[in-house]
Amino acid sequence: MAGQPAVFADELRLGLPGRVRRVWAPRGAKVRQRVQLREEWRSLALAVDPRAATLAWRWLPSLKKEAVGAWTGAGVATVVWDGAPSHRAKAARAAGPALVVQPPAAPQLNPAERGFQELRRAVEGLVYATLADEVAAVERT
């Protein structure tokens, strides 16, 4: 399948409640962070093609087989994923391109994880009025 890309992909679950992040403060000072208590979620699927140096992303309603199917129409031949249970499911394997599973507990092997690290740094630790506001903050980043 020459010419068709092999991408490194993963998903990030974003939502309300927000995550509390570590912050710097003077010794002995009490740090208070606001936290959103509503339960709403969206999933961001990110694919990195290291040979072409490109990113592709899609918003998904859940982390089911739609995550693999998201890359089927993009002309992707192979998806390199971590060993999450949803990635090894029969429905995921039947949904689209060939899957390559990485060893467990090795996020440093997946360049998509570095992108998620930067997204989390930009949007976590803040309170958003709605899930759409958080999604807009991610898209601005």
N, CA, C and O of each residue as an XYZ file, in Angstrom:
564
protein
N       0.825     -1.180      0.000
C       0.000      0.000      0.000
C       0.875      1.252      0.000
O       0.731      2.136      0.845
N       1.765      1.300     -0.949
C       2.649      2.451     -1.045
C       1.835      3.694     -1.378
O       0.871      3.642     -2.141
N       2.237      4.787     -0.804
C       1.547      6.045     -1.061
C       0.456      6.357     -0.062
O       0.103      7.522      0.120
N      -0.089      5.341      0.592
C      -1.110      5.588      1.604
C      -0.424      5.705      2.960
O       0.457      4.907      3.284
N      -0.824      6.694      3.748
C      -0.099      6.940      4.996
C      -0.399      5.934      6.091
O      -1.481      5.353      6.170
N       0.606      5.758      6.927
C       0.445      5.058      8.199
C       0.510      6.143      9.261
O       1.479      6.901      9.309
N      -0.500      6.230     10.107
C      -0.566      7.308     11.092
C      -0.517      6.745     12.508
O      -0.932      5.615     12.765
N       0.000      7.564     13.413
C      -0.062      7.284     14.845
C      -1.302      7.996     15.353
O      -1.449      9.198     15.133
N      -2.194      7.290     16.025
C      -3.459      7.890     16.435
C      -3.761      7.556     17.890
O      -3.282      6.564     18.439
N      -4.564      8.411     18.485
C      -5.068      8.172     19.825
C      -6.249      9.103     20.042
O      -6.544      9.960     19.210
N      -6.924      8.919     21.183
C      -8.080      9.749     21.501
C      -7.875     10.410     22.853
O      -7.183      9.889     23.729
N      -8.493     11.564     22.995
C      -8.482     12.320     24.242
C      -9.924     12.601     24.610
O     -10.696     13.084     23.782
N     -10.291     12.304     25.839
C     -11.644     12.578     26.313
C     -11.630     13.907     27.056
O     -10.975     14.050     28.089
N     -12.358     14.870     26.518
C     -12.463     16.194     27.127
C     -13.854     16.378     27.670
O     -14.821     15.845     27.125
N     -13.957     17.126     28.734
C     -15.305     17.380     29.214
C     -15.364     18.189     30.479
O     -14.363     18.669     31.010
N     -16.569     18.313     30.927
C     -16.873     18.949     32.188
C     -17.206     17.806     33.131
O     -18.185     17.128     32.819
N     -16.583     17.507     34.168
C     -15.791     18.337     35.058
C     -14.371     18.553     34.556
O     -13.769     17.677     33.935
N     -13.859     19.729     34.837
C     -12.495     20.044     34.468
C     -11.500     19.345     35.377
O     -11.853     18.871     36.457
N     -10.288     19.289     34.943
C      -9.221     18.667     35.722
C      -8.493     19.741     36.528
O      -8.342     20.873     36.068
N      -8.052     19.389     37.704
C      -7.251     20.288     38.530
C      -5.799     20.066     38.144
O      -5.349     18.925     38.039
N      -5.064     21.148     37.932
C      -3.661     21.064     37.550
C      -2.787     21.624     38.659
O      -3.242     22.442     39.458
N      -1.556     21.195     38.709
C      -0.610     21.750     39.661
C      -0.281     23.181     39.262
O      -0.118     23.489     38.081
N      -0.187     24.044     40.252
C       0.168     25.435     40.001
C       1.220     25.866     41.009
O       1.317     25.308     42.102
N       2.005     26.867     40.628
C       3.015     27.412     41.521
C       2.353     28.375     42.501
O       1.449     29.127     42.137
N       2.811     28.343     43.739
C       2.321     29.261     44.759
C       3.407     29.424     45.813
O       4.239     28.533     45.982
N       3.412     30.539     46.518
C       4.397     30.697     47.590
C       4.188     29.629     48.666
O       3.071     29.155     48.874
N       5.268     29.262     49.340
C       5.196     28.251     50.393
C       4.210     28.704     51.463
O       4.269     29.841     51.930
N       3.312     27.817     51.847
C       2.333     28.100     52.879
C       1.048     28.739     52.381
O       0.080     28.827     53.136
N       1.011     29.191     51.122
C      -0.198     29.815     50.575
C      -1.174     28.723     50.153
O      -0.775     27.714     49.571
N      -2.436     28.926     50.446
C      -3.473     27.963     50.067
C      -3.928     28.261     48.645
O      -4.325     29.383     48.333
N      -3.868     27.266     47.799
C      -4.263     27.414     46.399
C      -5.686     26.894     46.253
O      -5.993     25.775     46.664
N      -6.544     27.707     45.668
C      -7.927     27.296     45.412
C      -8.160     27.316     43.913
O      -7.879     28.306     43.238
N      -8.673     26.215     43.407
C      -9.000     26.132     41.989
C     -10.471     25.788     41.850
O     -10.984     24.897     42.526
N     -11.137     26.507     40.964
C     -12.542     26.203     40.688
C     -12.618     24.939     39.848
O     -11.750     24.687     39.012
N     -13.659     24.146     40.072
C     -13.858     22.894     39.340
C     -15.294     22.844     38.848
O     -16.226     23.164     39.585
N     -15.462     22.442     37.605
C     -16.782     22.263     37.009
C     -17.328     20.905     37.441
O     -16.607     19.910     37.373
N     -18.564     20.841     37.877
C     -19.117     19.594     38.406
C     -20.102     18.891     37.486
O     -20.594     17.818     37.833
N     -20.407     19.461     36.322
C     -21.327     18.795     35.392
C     -20.608     17.689     34.629
O     -19.396     17.744     34.422
N     -21.372     16.691     34.218
C     -20.818     15.553     33.476
C     -21.218     15.653     32.005
O     -22.333     15.279     31.640
N     -20.337     16.143     31.178
C     -20.505     16.151     29.721
C     -19.152     15.836     29.121
O     -18.126     16.288     29.628
N     -19.139     15.057     28.035
C     -17.882     14.632     27.443
C     -17.932     14.684     25.925
O     -18.990     14.488     25.328
N     -16.797     14.945     25.304
C     -16.575     14.790     23.866
C     -15.206     14.148     23.716
O     -14.353     14.279     24.595
N     -15.001     13.473     22.631
C     -13.721     12.807     22.386
C     -13.065     13.421     21.158
O     -13.716     13.683     20.146
N     -11.781     13.638     21.270
C     -10.988     14.184     20.178
C     -10.064     13.089     19.680
O      -9.228     12.593     20.435
N     -10.205     12.707     18.421
C      -9.322     11.718     17.804
C      -8.261     12.480     17.013
O      -8.576     13.349     16.200
N      -7.010     12.138     17.266
C      -5.893     12.823     16.627
C      -5.017     11.796     15.930
O      -4.689     10.758     16.505
N      -4.638     12.086     14.685
C      -3.735     11.217     13.928
C      -2.546     12.038     13.462
O      -2.705     13.149     12.955
N      -1.358     11.485     13.637
C      -0.117     12.150     13.245
C       0.549     11.297     12.178
O       0.795     10.108     12.379
N       0.841     11.922     11.034
C       1.593     11.258      9.977
C       3.009     11.817     10.032
O       3.245     12.915      9.530
N       3.963     11.092     10.631
C       5.301     11.647     10.807
C       6.062     11.831      9.496
O       6.924     12.705      9.405
N       5.758     11.023      8.482
C       6.473     11.180      7.215
C       6.073     12.460      6.498
O       6.921     13.131      5.909
N       4.795     12.805      6.542
C       4.324     14.027      5.878
C       4.290     15.216      6.833
O       4.024     16.341      6.411
N       4.558     14.975      8.124
C       4.523     16.019      9.164
C       3.169     16.725      9.180
O       3.095     17.953      9.154
N       2.093     15.924      9.225
C       0.744     16.482      9.247
C      -0.048     15.919     10.410
O       0.225     14.824     10.902
N      -1.043     16.698     10.842
C      -1.993     16.285     11.869
C      -3.383     16.249     11.262
O      -3.723     17.077     10.417
N      -4.174     15.298     11.692
C      -5.590     15.251     11.319
C      -6.357     14.985     12.598
O      -5.940     14.161     13.412
N      -7.478     15.676     12.786
C      -8.261     15.459     13.997
C      -9.734     15.529     13.684
O     -10.161     16.173     12.725
N     -10.516     14.836     14.532
C     -11.969     14.797     14.394
C     -12.587     14.719     15.780
O     -12.035     14.087     16.681
N     -13.733     15.363     15.948
C     -14.504     15.246     17.187
C     -15.412     14.045     17.055
O     -16.072     13.873     16.030
N     -15.455     13.212     18.077
C     -16.265     12.000     18.071
C     -17.245     12.028     19.237
O     -16.943     12.609     20.279
N     -18.408     11.411     19.079
C     -19.362     11.368     20.187
C     -18.930     10.428     21.310
O     -19.309     10.628     22.464
N     -18.135      9.396     20.979
C     -17.700      8.442     22.004
C     -16.378      7.822     21.566
O     -15.876      8.115     20.481
N     -15.819      6.965     22.414
C     -14.546      6.309     22.107
C     -14.744      4.871     21.675
O     -13.980      3.992     22.073
N     -15.732      4.627     20.891
C     -16.000      3.266     20.418
C     -15.316      3.064     19.065
O     -14.301      3.702     18.784
N     -15.856      2.194     18.237
C     -15.223      1.894     16.955
C     -15.204      3.093     16.011
O     -14.507      3.061     14.998
N     -15.969      4.170     16.328
C     -15.947      5.351     15.472
C     -14.539      5.920     15.364
O     -14.208      6.572     14.374
N     -13.707      5.677     16.374
C     -12.351      6.214     16.363
C     -11.543      5.636     15.209
O     -10.798      6.370     14.561
N     -11.669      4.334     14.934
C     -10.969      3.743     13.796
C     -11.652      4.156     12.508
O     -10.984      4.488     11.528
N     -12.969      4.139     12.498
C     -13.713      4.510     11.310
C     -13.471      5.946     10.878
O     -13.657      6.282      9.709
N     -13.059      6.790     11.805
C     -12.780      8.191     11.470
C     -11.654      8.309     10.463
O     -11.623      9.261      9.682
N     -10.725      7.357     10.465
C      -9.575      7.450      9.563
C      -9.764      6.645      8.291
O      -8.912      6.704      7.404
N     -10.857      5.889      8.171
C     -11.082      5.080      6.982
C     -11.258      5.951      5.746
O     -10.635      5.688      4.717
N     -12.084      6.970      5.824
C     -12.342      7.829      4.671
C     -11.206      8.765      4.334
O     -11.240      9.409      3.286
N     -10.194      8.864      5.189
C      -9.079      9.782      4.962
C      -7.963      9.141      4.142
O      -6.916      9.758      3.949
N      -8.161      7.932      3.662
C      -7.147      7.266      2.854
C      -6.001      6.706      3.673
O      -4.908      6.508      3.143
N      -6.225      6.449      4.943
C      -5.196      5.915      5.824
C      -5.146      4.401      5.668
O      -6.176      3.732      5.751
N      -3.946      3.856      5.441
C      -3.801      2.417      5.269
C      -3.588      1.701      6.593
O      -4.079      0.589      6.786
N      -2.850      2.338      7.516
C      -2.493      1.698      8.776
C      -2.592      2.698      9.913
O      -2.179      3.849      9.775
N      -3.144      2.256     11.044
C      -3.224      3.076     12.245
C      -2.393      2.400     13.334
O      -2.614      1.234     13.662
N      -1.429      3.147     13.893
C      -0.608      2.658     14.995
C      -1.230      3.191     16.274
O      -1.357      4.402     16.456
N      -1.616      2.281     17.161
C      -2.350      2.634     18.373
C      -1.713      2.021     19.594
O      -0.897      1.104     19.496
N      -2.097      2.542     20.760
C      -1.690      1.894     22.002
C      -2.587      0.682     22.238
O      -3.489      0.412     21.445
N      -2.346     -0.037     23.307
C      -3.063     -1.287     23.537
C      -4.315     -1.150     24.377
O      -4.643     -2.067     25.129
N      -5.026     -0.039     24.277
C      -6.258      0.139     25.042
C      -7.277     -0.934     24.647
O      -7.313     -1.356     23.491
N      -8.105     -1.375     25.600
C      -9.078     -2.426     25.282
C     -10.002     -2.070     24.119
O     -10.345     -2.941     23.319
N     -10.409     -0.812     24.011
C     -11.299     -0.441     22.905
C     -10.578     -0.515     21.561
O     -11.226     -0.670     20.526
N      -9.271     -0.409     21.558
C      -8.512     -0.498     20.315
C      -8.312     -1.935     19.858
O      -8.073     -2.187     18.677
N      -8.408     -2.875     20.788
C      -8.225     -4.284     20.448
C      -9.539     -4.997     20.171
O      -9.532     -6.183     19.839
N     -10.652     -4.313     20.296
C     -11.964     -4.934     20.125
C     -12.170     -5.399     18.680
O     -11.608     -4.823     17.749
N     -12.974     -6.437     18.507
C     -13.265     -6.952     17.164
C     -13.925     -5.900     16.297
O     -13.632     -5.798     15.106
N     -14.814     -5.116     16.886
C     -15.500     -4.078     16.111
C     -14.513     -3.040     15.592
O     -14.670     -2.537     14.480
N     -13.506     -2.717     16.380
C     -12.499     -1.749     15.936
C     -11.648     -2.330     14.817
O     -11.329     -1.636     13.851
N     -11.279     -3.601     14.944
C     -10.459     -4.220     13.904
C     -11.225     -4.365     12.597
O     -10.623     -4.306     11.524
N     -12.528     -4.550     12.663
C     -13.331     -4.731     11.454
C     -13.748     -3.403     10.827
O     -14.251     -3.385      9.704
N     -13.548     -2.302     11.529
C     -14.089     -1.014     11.084
C     -13.293     -0.341      9.980
O     -13.851      0.475      9.246
N     -12.023     -0.647      9.835
C     -11.300      0.134      8.846
C      -9.910     -0.360      8.558
O      -9.708     -1.541      8.276
N      -8.939      0.546      8.625
C      -7.576      0.223      8.204
C      -6.899     -0.792      9.119
O      -7.394     -1.119     10.198
N      -5.751     -1.278      8.651
C      -4.964     -2.230      9.448
C      -4.504     -1.548     10.732
O      -4.155     -0.368     10.726
N      -4.505     -2.300     11.836
C      -4.128     -1.758     13.129
C      -2.809     -2.371     13.590
O      -2.601     -3.581     13.493
N      -1.929     -1.515     14.089
C      -0.682     -1.949     14.709
C      -0.771     -1.518     16.157
O      -0.980     -0.340     16.448
N      -0.613     -2.476     17.074
C      -0.746     -2.176     18.500
C       0.638     -2.008     19.108
O       1.514     -2.855     18.936
N       0.824     -0.897     19.825
C       2.080     -0.634     20.512
C       2.130     -1.375     21.833
O       1.098     -1.831     22.327
N       3.320     -1.502     22.414
C       3.412     -2.155     23.720
C       2.679     -1.358     24.790
O       2.535     -0.142     24.658
N       2.214     -2.017     25.844
C       1.500     -1.303     26.897
C       2.414     -0.343     27.648
O       3.624     -0.547     27.744
N       1.794      0.714     28.177
C       2.478      1.709     29.012
C       3.696      2.304     28.315
O       4.752      2.447     28.931
N       3.559      2.652     27.041
C       4.649      3.266     26.296
C       4.146      4.479     25.512
O       4.250      4.499     24.286
N       3.601      5.491     26.198
C       3.064      6.642     25.468
C       4.125      7.450     24.729
O       3.800      8.185     23.797
N       5.385      7.325     25.129
C       6.438      8.077     24.457
C       6.646      7.613     23.019
O       7.293      8.309     22.236
N       6.107      6.443     22.657
C       6.235      5.942     21.293
C       5.191      6.523     20.346
O       5.293      6.344     19.132
N       4.193      7.215     20.882
C       3.105      7.740     20.064
C       3.169      9.263     20.026
O       2.941      9.906     21.050
N       3.475      9.858     18.867
C       3.561     11.314     18.788
C       2.241     12.026     19.066
O       2.252     13.210     19.402
N       1.110     11.345     18.936
C      -0.183     11.968     19.240
C      -0.265     12.319     20.722
O      -0.920     13.296     21.085
N       0.388     11.543     21.583
C       0.370     11.827     23.023
C       1.031     13.163     23.334
O       0.598     13.861     24.250
N       2.056     13.527     22.602
C       2.712     14.830     22.808
C       1.760     15.964     22.444
O       1.738     16.993     23.119
N       0.985     15.788     21.398
C      -0.024     16.792     21.043
C      -1.074     16.936     22.127
O      -1.497     18.049     22.439
N      -1.500     15.819     22.705
C      -2.485     15.870     23.790
C      -1.913     16.543     25.027
O      -2.629     17.238     25.747
N      -0.632     16.340     25.273
C       0.008     16.980     26.420
C      -0.070     18.505     26.290
O      -0.342     19.201     27.269
N       0.164     19.010     25.108
C       0.084     20.458     24.886
C      -1.359     20.960     24.978
O      -1.603     22.041     25.513
N      -2.312     20.187     24.463
C      -3.720     20.575     24.576
C      -4.163     20.636     26.031
O      -4.836     21.580     26.444
N      -3.784     19.635     26.796
C      -4.153     19.630     28.216
C      -3.557     20.836     28.944
O      -4.223     21.461     29.770
N      -2.325     21.153     28.637
C      -1.676     22.297     29.273
C      -2.439     23.590     28.989
O      -2.502     24.475     29.842
N      -3.012     23.698     27.805
C      -3.699     24.930     27.411
C      -5.114     25.029     27.963
O      -5.573     26.135     28.247
N      -5.822     23.913     28.124
C      -7.251     23.999     28.465
C      -7.624     23.482     29.841
O      -8.680     23.849     30.356
N      -6.807     22.648     30.455
C      -7.179     22.112     31.762
C      -6.857     23.108     32.867
O      -5.993     23.971     32.714
N      -7.560     22.972     33.971
C      -7.376     23.868     35.101
C      -8.233     25.113     35.006
O      -8.151     25.991     35.864
N      -9.062     25.200     33.963
C      -9.971     26.331     33.767
C     -11.408     25.821     33.852
O     -11.672     24.640     33.630
N     -12.329     26.720     34.173
C     -13.745     26.363     34.227
C     -14.422     26.951     32.996
O     -14.280     28.141     32.715
N     -15.150     26.128     32.272
C     -15.864     26.551     31.075
C     -17.361     26.514     31.349
O     -17.847     25.625     32.049
N     -18.090     27.477     30.799
C     -19.536     27.536     31.005
C     -20.244     26.354     30.350
O     -21.182     25.791     30.915
N     -19.789     25.982     29.157
C     -20.400     24.864     28.435
C     -19.304     24.017     27.805
O     -18.149     24.431     27.706
N     -19.691     22.836     27.389
C     -18.751     21.965     26.696
C     -18.323     22.584     25.370
O     -17.183     22.409     24.940
N     -19.223     23.300     24.727
C     -18.889     23.972     23.464
C     -17.780     25.014     23.670
O     -16.950     25.218     22.784
N     -17.766     25.666     24.826
C     -16.703     26.629     25.122
C     -15.351     25.931     25.247
O     -14.337     26.453     24.786
N     -15.336     24.761     25.864
C     -14.085     24.018     25.986
C     -13.622     23.505     24.625
O     -12.431     23.542     24.316
N     -14.566     23.028     23.814
C     -14.221     22.583     22.465
C     -13.641     23.749     21.652
O     -12.666     23.570     20.921
N     -14.233     24.928     21.777
C     -13.721     26.119     21.071
C     -12.321     26.463     21.557
O     -11.475     26.860     20.756
N     -12.058     26.320     22.855
C     -10.716     26.596     23.392
C      -9.694     25.621     22.807
O      -8.568     26.016     22.504
N     -10.074     24.356     22.647
C      -9.173     23.372     22.042
C      -8.924     23.726     20.589
O      -7.788     23.632     20.123
N      -9.948     24.130     19.864
C      -9.766     24.455     18.448
C      -8.917     25.707     18.242
O      -8.260     25.838     17.209
N      -8.918     26.624     19.201
C      -8.060     27.809     19.114
C      -6.603     27.474     19.379
O      -5.707     28.201     18.949
N      -6.359     26.371     20.090
C      -4.991     26.020     20.487
C      -4.203     25.428     19.346
O      -3.034     25.081     19.517
